[in-house]
Amino acid sequence: MDYLNLLPVETWRQIFRSAVEPIPQFDRVLEIDPLISFRARRPWPEILLKQSLETRLALCLVCKAIKPIAQELLYELLVLRRYNSLEGVIRT
């Protein structure tokens, strides 16, 4: 039985988005300690973004049925570490 078709695509998109969204989690951390990224060995936003990207990529590998939704989530978040990385994005 195809369980993915029991729910609309929009519902699956919201479920997956809640699994990969780092920002609300980071907002709660900032409410507790606004200077946490300065006190931590690695900045919190960077850690949360890395975890979010890893989860987004893992979702793409789950199955073919959810791959279109997972790819949409994967490519909505771009992390540019260097200015010249932007040239490659512009070309695509």
ZARO-677085 format. One record per residue (C-alpha): z, x, y. Coordinates in pm, whole numbers, plus 50000, padded with zeros to 5 digits. Layout:
> Z / X / Y;
...
***
This chain:
> 50000 / 50000 / 50000;
> 49914 / 50124 / 50348;
> 50248 / 50107 / 50527;
> 50111 / 50248 / 50853;
> 49907 / 49933 / 50914;
> 50217 / 49714 / 50899;
> 50297 / 49815 / 51258;
> 50057 / 49832 / 51554;
> 49933 / 50173 / 51668;
> 50125 / 50133 / 51995;
> 50452 / 50104 / 51805;
> 50381 / 50418 / 51602;
> 50290 / 50599 / 51925;
> 50629 / 50506 / 52077;
> 50814 / 50611 / 51762;
> 50643 / 50950 / 51755;
> 50683 / 50996 / 52131;
> 51059 / 50946 / 52103;
> 51064 / 51220 / 51837;
> 50881 / 51478 / 52050;
> 50994 / 51409 / 52407;
> 51216 / 51696 / 52530;
> 51280 / 51577 / 52885;
> 51545 / 51304 / 52833;
> 51743 / 51543 / 52614;
> 51726 / 51810 / 52884;
> 51826 / 51562 / 53156;
> 52148 / 51485 / 52967;
> 52224 / 51857 / 52937;
> 52172 / 51902 / 53312;
> 52414 / 51619 / 53390;
> 52683 / 51806 / 53198;
> 52607 / 52150 / 53340;
> 52332 / 52188 / 53605;
> 52336 / 52569 / 53575;
> 52306 / 52584 / 53196;
> 51961 / 52744 / 53202;
> 52104 / 53030 / 53409;
> 52404 / 53077 / 53177;
> 52214 / 53060 / 52848;
> 52046 / 53364 / 52699;
> 51720 / 53169 / 52686;
> 51643 / 52895 / 52937;
> 51701 / 52546 / 52796;
> 51372 / 52401 / 52918;
> 51181 / 52669 / 52729;
> 51373 / 52602 / 52407;
> 51322 / 52227 / 52434;
> 50951 / 52264 / 52508;
> 50908 / 52497 / 52211;
> 51085 / 52250 / 51980;
> 50875 / 51965 / 52115;
> 50550 / 52156 / 52061;
> 50653 / 52251 / 51707;
> 50732 / 51888 / 51625;
> 50403 / 51771 / 51777;
> 50211 / 52021 / 51566;
> 50404 / 51925 / 51252;
> 50316 / 51558 / 51307;
> 49947 / 51653 / 51300;
> 49996 / 51788 / 50949;
> 50176 / 51487 / 50800;
> 49876 / 51281 / 50695;
> 49525 / 51187 / 50806;
> 49631 / 50835 / 50903;
> 49859 / 50947 / 51186;
> 49655 / 51250 / 51290;
> 49478 / 51078 / 51586;
> 49811 / 50966 / 51735;
> 49971 / 51304 / 51666;
> 49681 / 51494 / 51826;
> 49705 / 51274 / 52133;
> 50072 / 51372 / 52167;
> 49998 / 51738 / 52093;
> 49739 / 51775 / 52367;
> 49923 / 51583 / 52637;
> 50162 / 51874 / 52685;
> 50019 / 52207 / 52798;
> 50231 / 52516 / 52847;
> 50057 / 52786 / 53049;
> 50239 / 53116 / 53039;
> 49987 / 53309 / 53249;
> 49762 / 53212 / 53536;
> 49448 / 53324 / 53353;
> 49528 / 53076 / 53072;
> 49424 / 52803 / 53312;
> 49062 / 52924 / 53303;
> 49036 / 52840 / 52932;
> 49176 / 52492 / 52990;
> 48932 / 52425 / 53273;
> 48637 / 52526 / 53054;
> 48727 / 52275 / 52779;
***
